[in-house]
Amino acid sequence: EVQLVESGGGLVQAGGSVRLSCAASGFTFDDYAIGWFRQAPGKEREGISCIANSDGSTYYADSVWGRFTVSSDNAKNTVYLQMNSLKPEDTAVYYCAADRALGYIRGTSRCPPEYDYWGQGTQVTVSS
């Protein structure tokens, strides 16, 4: 059974930091790219970052570039999203997703457009 489980969300003050985890199981982790998305109330889902577990290629949306860092621990089948300098507008439910897209990020410098598996999400609330 494929599972993606996010954790690490919570309430944080503006300017603070949070690290989200996405623990994966049920598929060959190294063959997949993991994307991070977020959805705020009343807004569309936004893709913010991704990482290719095979080669470590990454991508960041402009909205988080320079503040968020995605990393992967292949030994633990876990991807992390370190979020620094948080702003109230970062408040959202954060999701991770997996796509078998070998070479996509390195080849296009973008995140895969579609994903095979999704986590249940974790809430991040940034207070002003």
Residue pairs with C-beta under 8 A, 6 or more apart in sequence:
1 25
1 26
2 25
2 26
2 27
2 98
2 116
2 117
3 23
3 24
3 25
3 26
4 22
4 23
4 24
4 96
4 97
4 98
4 117
4 118
4 119
5 22
5 23
5 119
5 120
6 20
6 21
6 22
6 94
6 95
6 96
6 119
6 120
6 121
6 122
7 20
7 21
7 23
7 122
8 18
8 19
8 20
8 21
8 122
9 18
9 20
9 94
9 122
9 123
9 124
10 18
10 123
10 124
10 125
11 125
11 127
12 18
12 86
12 124
12 125
12 126
12 127
13 86
13 126
13 127
14 86
14 87
14 88
14 126
14 127
14 128
15 85
15 86
16 86
16 126
17 82
17 83
17 84
17 85
17 86
18 83
18 86
18 124
19 80
19 81
19 82
19 83
20 36
20 80
20 81
20 83
20 94
20 96
20 122
20 124
21 78
21 79
21 80
22 34
22 36
22 78
22 79
22 80
22 81
22 96
22 119
23 76
23 77
23 78
24 32
24 34
24 77
24 78
24 79
24 98
25 77
27 98
27 100
27 117
29 53
29 74
29 77
30 53
30 54
30 74
31 53
31 54
31 100
31 102
32 53
32 98
32 99
32 100
32 101
33 50
33 51
33 52
33 53
33 98
33 99
33 100
33 101
33 104
33 105
33 111
33 112
34 50
34 51
34 53
34 70
34 72
34 79
34 96
34 97
34 98
35 47
35 49
35 50
35 96
35 97
35 98
35 99
35 111
35 112
35 115
36 47
36 48
36 49
36 50
36 70
36 79
36 81
36 94
36 95
36 96
37 45
37 46
37 47
37 48
37 94
37 95
37 96
37 97
38 45
38 46
38 48
38 90
38 92
38 93
38 94
38 95
38 124
39 45
39 46
39 92
39 93
39 95
39 121
40 89
40 91
40 92
40 93
43 92
45 95
46 61
46 63
46 92
47 61
47 111
48 60
48 61
48 63
48 64
48 68
49 58
49 59
49 60
49 61
49 64
49 68
49 70
49 81
49 111
50 58
50 59
50 70
50 105
50 111
50 112
51 57
51 58
51 70
51 71
51 72
51 79
51 105
52 58
52 101
52 102
52 103
52 104
52 105
52 106
53 72
53 74
53 79
54 102
54 103
55 103
55 106
56 72
57 105
57 106
58 70
58 105
59 105
59 109
59 110
59 111
60 66
60 68
60 70
64 83
64 90
67 83
67 84
67 85
67 86
68 81
68 82
68 83
68 84
69 81
69 82
69 84
70 79
70 80
70 81
70 82
71 79
71 80
71 82
72 78
72 79
72 80
73 79
73 80
79 96
81 94
81 96
83 90
83 124
86 124
86 126
87 126
88 126
88 127
88 128
89 126
90 124
90 126
91 124
91 125
91 126
92 123
92 124
93 121
93 122
93 123
93 124
94 121
94 122
94 123
94 124
95 118
95 119
95 120
95 121
95 122
96 118
96 119
97 115
97 116
97 117
97 118
97 119
98 115
98 116
98 117
98 118
99 112
99 114
99 115
99 116
100 116
101 112
104 110
104 111
104 112
105 111
105 112
